[in-house]
């Protein structure tokens, strides 16, 4: 599977706030918060569910990954989606190592090292 899945009972805003705080306490930085619902409303006057695309990064990991090979910057930061699906907030984290393994295996072990760490941080999250 190319992603990690988690589901939480509750509203997206509440879950996201706690999740992002949890990530920050573990040394991660939110580099981008793309509010898809707002963008679609503003650009196309189109209604959509609460849906965020987060790009998250651990600065030490980025330094090591990109420092190893400039091309590795294509896999930094990590991409995660969090969206409302009825009473459930869903989280999906892209596992870059799966893509790297298929197309650029040179970087797989380094990418997987930090990806495994991030997965553990997400697994430990309890809203």
C-alpha positions in Angstrom: 0.0 0.0 0.0 1.3 3.5 -0.8 -0.2 5.2 2.2 -0.9 5.0 5.9 -4.6 5.3 7.0 -6.0 6.5 10.3 -9.6 7.5 11.2 -10.8 9.5 14.2 -14.2 10.2 15.5 -14.7 13.9 15.5 -14.7 17.1 13.4 -11.8 17.9 11.2 -10.9 21.2 12.8 -10.6 19.7 16.3 -8.6 16.7 15.1 -6.4 18.7 12.8 -5.5 21.2 15.5 -4.5 18.4 17.9 -2.7 16.5 15.2 -0.6 19.5 14.1 0.3 20.3 17.7 1.4 16.6 18.2 3.6 16.8 15.1 5.1 20.1 16.2 6.0 18.6 19.6 7.8 15.8 17.8 9.9 18.3 15.8 7.9 18.5 12.6 7.0 21.7 10.7 3.9 22.3 8.7 5.3 23.9 5.5 1.9 24.2 3.8 -1.7 23.9 4.7 -3.8 23.7 1.5 -7.5 24.2 2.3 -9.0 22.6 -0.7 -12.6 23.5 0.3 -11.8 27.2 0.5 -9.8 27.1 -2.7 -12.5 25.4 -4.7 -15.1 27.8 -3.3 -13.1 30.9 -4.1 -11.8 29.8 -7.5 -14.8 27.9 -8.9 -17.7 28.7 -6.5 -17.8 25.0 -5.9 -18.9 23.4 -2.6 -16.7 20.6 -1.3 -16.2 18.8 2.0 -13.6 19.9 4.6 -10.3 18.7 3.1 -6.8 19.8 3.8 -3.5 18.8 2.2 -0.6 19.2 4.6 3.0 19.2 3.6 5.1 18.4 6.7 8.8 18.2 7.2 11.3 17.5 9.9 14.2 19.9 9.2 16.9 17.5 10.2 15.4 14.9 7.9 15.2 17.3 5.0 18.8 18.3 5.4 20.0 14.7 5.4 17.7 13.5 2.6 18.4 16.5 0.3 22.1 16.6 1.3 22.5 13.0 0.1 21.2 13.8 -3.4 19.6 17.0 -4.8 17.0 14.8 -6.6 15.7 13.6 -3.2 14.2 17.0 -2.7 11.3 15.7 -4.9 10.3 13.5 -1.9 10.5 16.3 0.7 8.2 17.5 2.4 5.9 14.6 3.3 2.3 14.9 2.0 -0.6 14.1 4.2 -4.4 14.6 3.6 -6.9 15.1 6.4 -10.6 15.3 5.5 -14.1 15.0 6.9 -16.1 12.0 5.9 -19.4 12.1 7.7 -18.7 11.9 11.5 -15.2 10.6 10.9 -12.0 12.6 10.2 -9.7 10.6 7.9 -5.9 10.9 7.7 -3.9 9.6 4.8 -0.1 9.9 4.7 1.7 9.2 1.4 4.5 6.6 1.8 7.1 8.1 -0.5 9.3 5.0 0.0 7.0 3.0 -2.2 7.4 5.4 -5.0 11.1 5.8 -4.4 11.5 2.0 -4.4 9.9 1.7 -7.8 11.6 4.6 -9.6 14.7 5.7 -7.7 15.7 2.9 -5.4 19.0 4.7 -4.5 17.2 6.8 -1.9 14.8 4.2 -0.5 16.6 3.4 2.7 17.1 7.0 3.7 13.6 8.0 2.8 12.2 4.9 4.6 14.2 5.8 7.8 12.4 9.1 8.3 9.1 7.8 6.9 9.1 5.0 9.5 9.7 7.6 12.2 6.8 9.8 11.0 4.5 6.8 10.8 5.3 6.0 14.5 4.5 9.6 15.4 1.1 9.4 13.6 0.4 6.0 15.2 1.0 7.5 18.6 -1.5 10.3 18.0 -4.6 10.1 20.2 -7.0 13.1 19.9 
